[in-house]
Amino acid sequence: MTAPDPRAKLPQAPLADNERLKGQSRHLRGTIAEDLGDGLTGGFNGDNFQLIRFHGMYEQDNRDIRAERHEQKLDNLKNVMLRCRLPGGVITPQQWIGIDQFAGSHTLYGSIRLTNRQTFQYHGILKPNIKAVHQWLHKLGLDTIATAGDVNRNVLCTSNPVESSLHREAWEWAKKISEHLLPKSRAYAEIWLDGEKVESTETTPTAPLADSVKSGDATEPVLGANYLPRKFKTTVVIPPHNDVDLHANDLNFVAIGENGKLVGFNVLVGGGLSMEHGNTKTYPNTAREFGFIGLDKVLDCAAAVVSVQRDWGNRSDRKAAKTRYTLERVGTEVFIAEVENRMGAQFQPSRPYEFTSRGDRIGWVQGEDKKWHLTLFIENGRITDAPGKTLKTGLRQIAEIHQGDFRLTANQNLIVAGVPEGEKERIEQIARAHGLISAAVTRQRENSMACVALPTCPLAMAEAERFLPEFLDRVDEIMAEHGLGGEHIVLRVNGCPNGCGRSMLAEIGLVGKALGRYNLYAGGNRQGTRIPRLYKENITEPEILAILADWIAGWAQHREAGEGFGDYAVRSGIVRPVLDPPRDFWAASAA
């Protein structure tokens, strides 16, 4: 069955200006190369401000010193944040040492930031150093292609693929999907590497593309001449551990194993967490089940879902351009039928699976090969040296002796993977000496997360990364007061409603509204399968803590055996559950 073209349902409206600039960009080249030579500004001019995102960068400045610089009649201290492409978060110790060296010598802040997109980013790269960092990463075997912009972003995978053969198979698929969906334009190599060959953009796609997908564009068969209507995120996840928060993503492959071997994937489409304060046309949503596919159709399925969103997504209103809005507009069954048509196969019924956990397993875990894997808690993913916590130095020392891999997680932590029994004690000693392992880190802290926000993110309305540590001190006190010191609540903070901190899948979520003020959400669950509901709007930290103290006291006294806070919040009537986000998310909070 071929579905009727749902583009006819789109409102008649002018295209967003991003569509013009993508169409005129000469496949993402723009005039970026010429702009690099413009020493009159530390930023990028015209369309290049947006186009550099397709090359993995955002223009930013330090908002803490804006006023001071303006008083001195100086422009903002413009620089870029640069994000690496790292499917599944796997990196070698030698690569890590190189990453560390560049952060220390060529960035304003000297730190490395692990992100919940399972990669790392640099903050504070000045314009004269931008080309140097791309060439440095290339020498390390890394790149930043398609980690931002209207393309498929870094592909996530359940952490630690060496823990079992199933994990390794899943990670291999994450890499294949990433390569298959990359832009094929040579713009990256031409601009940053002086035309050097970049393997991922020069080779033929990993598998032939179905004829119905090739209608995109001769240069960009999957993404098309104008690329996607909006950013697109993909995961590979291994039940029962939902550490990648699949419902925050457009396309998800849930690994189905039989006798320890991967046999295929359940496909879920249309998750996403961004919204806009007060705009009821925007909402977070969980992904929808499409069905099961065998391994022979994985890449065809990925290309088909992306190309349907490419052709049917809203290119007039970027706030309504994500995959979840396309699904809502055209209908899930119509979308599925077109994906099946393009991939040349039908989905089978979804295979049974269950999620029981979400956060990282901090500490040592032994794999099937009897090697050990140490997950280190990195608060908010920020790796730097501070008094008593020389994390950057400690990780560099581990990298200098470690013979396995590093694995970055989707919860901003780092795994030292593949440690033989004889090296375990030595690596743990280094980690403890530099504050990478600390008895002071509570379960609550391990299960909390924040986006970067101020001072570098231009969209931030409130603090997040700098707010969370001291806020958690107070939360830990409340938990201990009620005998819950060994317990945790999945708690997350966003500096704005864009969703980078994944607050809309938390049991308790804070979303910045203004400096010092947040919207308070509650009622998500520990498995990450339910959206929380707004409880109270535009409140201060003392108000939030007073509410949490009351909630936690009630949870301690009245919870059922094994009941997480989010489930208690729903059962006890603190909030009503969000059952159908498109229609239900903005409804009244009271139960």
C-alpha positions in Angstrom: 0.0 0.0 0.0 1.3 3.5 -0.9 0.0 6.2 1.4 -1.5 9.4 0.1 1.0 12.3 0.2 0.5 14.0 3.6 2.3 17.1 2.4 -1.1 18.2 1.1 -2.2 18.5 4.8 0.5 21.1 5.6 -0.7 24.6 6.1 0.1 27.0 3.2 2.9 29.1 4.7 6.3 30.4 3.5 9.2 28.1 4.2 11.4 28.8 7.2 14.5 30.8 6.4 16.6 27.8 7.4 15.3 26.1 4.2 16.6 28.9 2.1 20.0 28.8 3.6 20.3 25.0 3.4 19.2 25.2 -0.3 21.7 27.9 -1.1 24.6 26.4 1.0 26.2 24.3 -1.9 25.7 21.2 0.2 26.8 22.8 3.5 29.8 24.7 2.2 28.4 28.2 2.3 31.2 30.7 2.6 32.6 29.2 5.8 36.1 28.8 4.4 36.2 32.5 3.4 34.7 33.5 6.8 37.5 31.8 8.7 39.9 34.5 7.3 37.7 37.4 8.6 39.6 38.7 11.5 37.2 41.6 12.2 34.9 39.4 14.2 35.3 36.3 16.3 32.1 34.9 15.1 30.6 33.8 11.7 28.7 36.0 9.3 25.3 35.6 7.7 24.2 32.0 6.9 27.5 30.6 8.1 26.3 31.2 11.7 23.8 28.4 11.1 25.8 26.3 8.6 28.7 25.6 11.0 26.2 23.6 13.1 26.2 20.9 10.4 29.9 20.7 11.0 29.4 20.1 14.7 29.7 23.6 16.1 27.6 26.3 17.8 28.7 29.9 18.1 28.6 31.0 21.7 30.1 33.5 24.1 30.6 33.8 27.9 27.4 35.4 29.2 29.0 36.1 32.6 31.3 38.8 31.1 29.0 40.3 28.5 28.1 43.4 30.5 31.7 43.9 31.5 32.8 43.8 27.8 30.0 46.1 26.7 31.2 48.6 29.3 34.6 48.4 27.7 33.0 48.9 24.3 34.0 45.4 23.3 32.0 42.9 21.3 31.0 39.6 23.0 33.9 37.2 23.4 32.7 35.0 20.5 33.9 31.4 20.3 32.5 28.0 19.4 31.4 24.9 21.2 32.5 21.9 19.2 31.0 18.4 19.6 32.6 15.1 18.4 30.8 12.3 16.5 31.3 9.1 18.6 28.7 6.4 17.8 28.1 4.4 21.0 30.6 6.5 22.9 33.7 4.3 22.3 37.1 5.9 22.3 40.7 4.7 22.8 43.0 5.8 25.6 45.3 7.3 23.0 42.5 9.3 21.5 41.6 10.5 25.0 45.1 11.7 25.6 45.0 13.8 22.4 41.6 15.2 23.4 43.0 16.2 26.8 46.0 17.9 25.2 43.9 20.1 22.9 41.5 21.1 25.7 44.4 22.3 27.8 46.2 24.2 25.1 43.5 25.6 22.7 40.3 26.2 24.6 39.3 29.1 26.9 38.2 26.9 29.7 40.5 23.9 29.5 37.8 21.4 30.3 36.2 18.5 28.5 32.4 18.1 28.8 30.8 14.7 28.4 27.3 15.0 27.0 24.2 12.9 27.3 24.5 12.4 23.5 27.3 9.9 24.5 30.1 12.0 23.2 32.3 14.9 24.4 32.4 18.6 23.5 34.8 21.4 23.9 33.7 24.9 25.0 35.6 28.1 24.2 37.4 27.5 20.9 38.4 30.8 19.4 38.1 31.4 15.7 41.9 31.0 14.9 41.9 27.6 16.5 38.8 26.1 14.9 40.5 24.6 11.8 43.3 23.3 14.0 40.8 21.4 16.2 39.2 19.7 13.2 42.6 18.7 11.9 43.7 17.5 15.3 40.6 15.3 15.7 41.1 13.9 12.2 44.7 12.8 13.1 43.1 11.1 16.1 40.6 9.3 13.8 37.7 11.4 14.9 35.4 14.0 13.4 32.5 16.3 14.2 30.3 15.6 11.1 26.6 15.9 11.7 26.7 16.3 15.5 24.4 19.4 15.1 22.1 20.8 12.5 19.2 19.3 10.6 20.6 15.9 10.2 20.8 12.6 12.1 23.0 13.3 15.2 25.4 11.1 17.1 23.9 7.6 17.4 23.5 6.3 21.0 24.0 2.8 22.1 23.5 1.1 25.5 26.9 1.5 27.2 29.7 -0.9 27.5 29.5 -3.0 24.3 32.3 -5.3 25.5 30.3 -6.5 28.5 28.7 -9.2 26.3 28.6 -10.4 22.7 25.1 -8.9 22.4 26.4 -5.5 23.5 29.2 -5.6 20.9 26.7 -6.6 18.1 24.5 -3.7 19.1 27.4 -1.2 19.1 28.4 -2.4 15.6 24.9 -1.6 14.4 25.1 1.8 16.0 28.2 2.5 14.0 26.7 1.2 10.8 23.5 3.3 11.2 25.6 6.4 11.9 27.7 5.9 8.8 24.6 5.1 6.7 22.8 8.3 7.6 25.8 10.7 7.5 25.8 13.6 5.0 27.7 12.5 1.9 28.8 16.0 0.9 32.6 16.6 0.9 32.1 20.0 2.5 33.7 18.9 5.8 36.8 17.6 4.2 37.2 20.6 1.9 36.8 23.2 4.6 38.5 21.7 7.6 40.9 19.2 6.2 42.0 20.9 2.9 40.3 18.3 0.8 41.7 15.2 2.6 39.7 12.1 2.3 37.2 11.5 5.2 36.3 7.8 5.1 32.7 8.2 6.2 31.8 10.8 3.6 33.8 9.3 0.7 32.6 5.7 0.7 29.5 4.3 -0.8 26.7 3.8 1.9 27.1 0.7 4.0 24.3 -1.0 2.0 22.4 -0.1 -1.2 19.6 2.3 -0.8 16.1 1.4 -2.0 15.0 3.2 -5.1 12.2 4.9 -3.3 14.8 6.5 -0.9 17.1 7.7 -3.7 14.6 10.4 -4.7 16.3 12.5 -2.1 19.2 14.0 -4.1 22.1 12.7 -6.1 24.6 14.0 -3.6 22.5 13.3 -0.5 20.4 10.2 -1.3 19.0 9.9 2.2 19.1 13.5 3.6 18.1 15.3 0.4 19.2 18.6 -1.1 17.7 20.6 1.8 18.6 18.0 4.5 16.0 17.3 7.2 13.3 19.7 8.4 14.8 19.6 11.9 17.4 17.7 14.0 17.0 13.9 14.2 18.2 11.6 16.9 18.7 7.8 16.9 19.5 5.1 19.5 20.3 1.4 19.8 19.2 0.2 23.2 19.5 -3.2 24.9 16.7 -4.1 27.4 16.3 -4.2 30.3 18.6 -1.2 30.6 17.1 2.1 29.1 20.3 4.1 29.8 19.9 6.0 26.5 16.4 7.3 27.3 15.0 6.0 24.1 11.8 8.1 24.4 13.9 11.3 23.9 14.8 10.2 20.4 13.2 10.2 16.9 14.2 6.7 15.9 15.1 3.8 18.2 16.2 0.2 17.6 15.5 -2.0 20.7 17.8 -5.0 20.5 16.0 -8.4 20.6 18.3 -11.3 21.5 17.8 -15.1 21.4 20.3 -17.3 23.2 22.6 -14.3 23.7 22.7 -13.5 19.9 21.1 -10.5 18.3 18.3 -11.5 15.9 16.7 -8.1 15.1 15.2 -4.9 16.6 11.9 -3.5 17.6 11.6 -0.1 16.0 10.1 2.9 17.9 9.7 6.3 16.3 8.7 9.8 17.3 10.1 10.5 20.8 11.4 13.9 21.8 11.4 16.3 24.7 11.7 19.9 23.5 8.8 22.3 24.0 8.2 26.1 24.4 6.9 27.6 27.6 3.2 28.3 27.2 3.0 27.1 23.6 0.4 24.3 23.7 1.2 23.3 20.1 4.6 22.0 21.4 5.0 19.0 23.8 7.3 16.2 24.8 6.3 12.7 23.6 7.2 9.1 24.0 8.1 7.1 20.9 5.6 4.8 19.2 6.0 1.1 18.4 6.3 0.4 14.7 7.2 -3.3 14.9 10.0 -5.8 14.6 12.6 -6.1 11.8 15.3 -8.6 11.1 19.0 -7.6 10.8 18.8 -7.6 7.0 16.5 -4.6 7.0 18.0 -2.4 9.7 19.8 0.1 7.4 16.9 0.1 4.9 14.5 0.9 7.8 16.7 3.7 9.1 17.0 5.3 5.7 13.2 4.9 5.1 12.2 6.5 8.4 14.6 9.4 7.9 13.5 9.9 4.3 9.8 9.9 5.2 10.5 12.6 7.8 12.6 14.4 5.2 9.7 14.5 2.7 6.7 14.9 5.0 8.1 17.0 7.9 7.0 20.6 8.3 9.5 23.0 6.7 7.5 26.2 7.5 7.3 26.1 11.2 10.5 24.8 12.9 8.6 24.4 16.2 6.4 21.8 14.5 9.1 20.2 12.4 10.2 17.2 14.6 9.3 13.7 13.7 6.7 13.4 16.5 4.7 16.3 15.0 4.8 14.6 11.6 3.4 11.4 13.1 0.7 13.3 14.9 -0.3 15.2 11.8 -0.4 12.3 9.3 -1.2 9.4 11.6 1.0 6.6 12.8 -0.4 4.0 10.5 0.1 6.2 7.4 3.7 6.9 8.4 4.3 3.2 9.0 2.9 2.2 5.6 5.2 4.6 3.9 8.2 3.4 5.8 7.3 -0.2 4.8 6.9 0.9 1.2 10.3 2.6 1.1 12.2 -0.2 2.9 10.6 -2.9 0.8 9.4 -5.0 3.8 6.7 -5.0 6.4 7.2 -4.8 10.1 6.4 -7.9 12.1 4.7 -7.6 15.5 7.0 -6.2 18.1 8.8 -8.8 20.2 8.3 -8.7 24.0 10.8 -6.7 26.0 10.8 -4.8 29.3 12.9 -1.9 30.8 13.7 -2.2 34.5 16.5 0.3 35.0 17.9 3.5 33.5 20.9 5.0 35.2 24.6 3.9 34.9 25.9 1.2 37.1 28.6 3.1 39.0 31.6 1.0 40.0 33.0 -2.3 38.7 31.2 -4.8 36.5 32.7 -8.0 35.1 32.0 -9.0 31.5 31.7 -12.4 29.8 35.4 -12.4 28.9 36.2 -12.0 32.7 37.6 -8.5 32.1 36.4 -5.7 34.4 34.7 -2.4 33.5 34.8 0.6 35.9 32.0 3.2 35.5 33.1 6.5 36.9 30.6 9.1 38.0 31.4 12.5 36.4 29.1 15.1 37.9 27.3 16.8 35.0 29.9 15.4 32.7 32.4 18.2 33.4 36.0 17.0 33.4 38.4 19.6 34.8 40.9 19.9 37.6 39.8 21.5 40.8 41.2 21.4 44.4 40.6 17.9 45.7 39.1 16.7 42.4 41.7 16.5 39.7 39.5 14.6 37.4 41.2 15.6 34.2 44.7 14.6 35.5 43.3 11.3 36.8 41.7 10.3 33.6 44.9 11.2 31.6 47.0 9.0 34.0 44.5 6.1 33.5 44.7 6.6 29.8 48.5 6.4 29.8 48.4 2.9 31.3 45.0 1.4 30.2 45.0 -1.2 27.4 41.3 -1.4 26.9 38.8 1.4 25.9 37.0 4.3 27.3 33.2 4.3 26.9 31.2 7.5 27.3 27.7 7.0 28.6 24.4 8.7 27.8 24.3 9.8 31.4 27.5 11.9 31.2 29.7 9.3 32.9 32.8 7.4 31.7 33.6 3.7 31.7 37.1 2.4 31.8 36.4 -0.8 29.9 38.3 -4.0 29.4 40.5 -4.0 32.5 42.4 -7.3 33.2 42.3 -8.6 36.8 45.9 -7.6 37.3 45.4 -3.9 36.4 42.1 -3.5 38.4 43.7 -2.3 41.7 46.2 0.1 40.0 43.4 1.8 38.0 41.2 2.1 41.1 44.0 3.6 43.1 44.5 6.4 40.5 40.8 7.0 40.3 40.5 7.4 44.1 43.6 9.6 44.3 42.1 12.1 41.9 38.5 12.1 43.2 37.1 10.0 40.4 35.8 7.6 43.0 34.4 9.1 46.2 32.4 7.7 49.1 30.7 11.2 49.3 28.8 10.6 46.1 25.3 9.5 47.0 22.9 7.4 45.0 20.8 10.6 44.5 23.7 12.4 43.0 24.5 9.5 40.7 20.9 9.6 39.3 20.7 13.4 38.8 21.8 15.3 35.7 21.8 18.8 34.2 22.4 20.4 30.9 25.3 23.0 30.4 23.1 26.2 30.5 24.9 29.3 31.7 27.3 30.8 31.1 27.9 29.4 27.6 24.5 28.3 26.2 22.8 31.3 24.4 19.3 29.7 25.0 19.6 29.2 28.8 17.0 31.1 30.9 18.3 29.8 34.2 21.3 27.9 35.7 21.5 24.2 35.4 25.0 22.6 35.6 26.2 25.2 38.1 22.9 25.0 40.0 22.6 21.3 40.5 25.5 20.3 42.8 24.6 22.6 45.7 20.9 22.0 45.1 21.6 18.2 45.5 23.3 18.9 48.8 20.0 20.1 50.1 18.1 17.2 48.5 20.5 14.7 50.1 19.9 16.3 53.5 16.1 15.8 53.0 16.6 12.2 51.9 18.8 11.4 54.8 16.4 13.1 57.3 13.7 10.6 56.2 15.9 7.5 56.2 16.3 7.5 52.4 20.0 8.0 52.2 20.5 4.9 50.1 17.6 5.7 47.8 17.3 7.9 44.8 14.9 10.0 42.6 15.6 10.5 38.9 16.1 14.3 39.1 17.1 16.5 36.2 17.5 20.2 35.5 17.2 22.0 32.2 18.2 25.7 31.8 15.5 26.1 29.2 12.6 24.1 27.7 14.7 22.7 24.8 15.2 19.4 26.6 18.9 18.8 26.6 19.0 17.7 30.2 16.1 15.3 29.6 14.0 16.7 32.4 10.8 15.6 30.6 11.7 11.9 31.4 12.6 12.5 35.0 10.6 11.6 38.2 11.3 15.2 39.2 12.2 17.7 36.5 13.2 21.4 36.7 13.0 23.5 33.6 14.4 27.1 33.7 11.9 29.9 33.3 14.1 32.9 34.4 17.2 33.5 36.4 16.6 31.7 39.7 13.2 30.4 38.7 12.0 27.0 37.4 8.9 25.1 36.4 8.6 22.0 38.6 7.5 18.7 36.9 6.7 15.4 38.6 5.4 11.9 37.8 7.9 10.4 35.3 9.1 6.9 36.2 12.4 5.2 36.9 12.2 3.2 33.6 12.0 6.4 31.5 8.7 5.5 29.8 6.4 8.3 31.1 6.4 12.0 30.7 6.1 14.1 34.0 3.4 16.8 34.4 3.8 20.4 35.4 3.1 20.8 39.1 4.0 24.5 39.7 5.3 27.2 37.5 8.0 29.9 37.9 9.2 29.1 41.5 12.4 29.7 43.3 14.9 27.2 44.8 13.6 27.6 48.4 10.0 27.0 47.2 11.1 23.9 45.3 13.0 22.5 48.3 10.0 23.1 50.5 7.8 21.2 48.1 10.3 18.4 47.8 10.7 18.1 51.5 6.9 17.5 51.8 6.9 15.0 48.9 9.9 13.0 50.2 8.4 12.8 53.7 5.2 11.4 52.2 7.1 9.0 50.0 9.2 7.7 52.9 6.1 7.1 55.0 3.6 5.8 52.5 5.4 4.2 49.5 4.8 0.6 48.6 7.6 -1.9 48.4 10.1 -1.0 45.7 8.0 2.0 44.6 9.9 4.8 42.9 9.1 8.4 43.6 7.4 9.0 40.3 5.0 6.1 40.7 4.3 7.3 44.2 3.6 10.8 43.0 1.0 9.4 40.6 -0.6 6.9 43.0 -0.8 9.4 45.8 -2.4 12.1 43.7 0.5 14.7 43.6 0.0 14.7 39.8 -2.1 12.9 37.3 -0.1 10.7 34.9 0.5 12.0 31.4 -1.2 9.2 29.4 -1.3 10.8 25.9 1.2 13.7 25.7 -0.1 15.4 22.5 -3.5 15.9 24.0 -2.8 15.6 27.7 0.6 17.2 28.5 -0.7 20.8 29.0 -3.8 19.8 31.0 -4.2 20.8 34.7 -1.6 19.4 37.0 -3.7 18.4 40.0 -4.9 14.8 40.2 
